[in-house]
Amino acid sequence: MIRMGNWFVLVEENMNYGENRTWRVSEYHDAGLSRDAADALAVKYAHEFQPRHPTFDSGREIFRLPDGGLLVLVQGATSQYHFRVSVAEKISAR
């Protein structure tokens, strides 16, 4: 059972190509009761997460946003893609 107040790391990314492209949460992970632990896990995911696109990662740049989220630019063979890693506190569940 997940307790309220738990911190989570959420990864958002594009899931398809072209007109069928959708931006959504592709993964989320319970990081426990510590915000600091969640922040550390978010940085780890920014470095290590393998997004759906591109298939081949030839480099990445990581930016911390004012809200604390991380925006990751990933260079593929021919195009650049991005995904976002966020830290969120679960405050409610039904």
Buried (B, 14 or more C-beta within 10 A) or exposed (E): EEEEEBBBBBBBBBBEEEEEEEEEBBEBBBBBEEEEBBBEBBBEBBEEBEBEBBEEBEEBEEEEEEEEBBBBEBBBEEEEBBBBBBBBEBEEEE
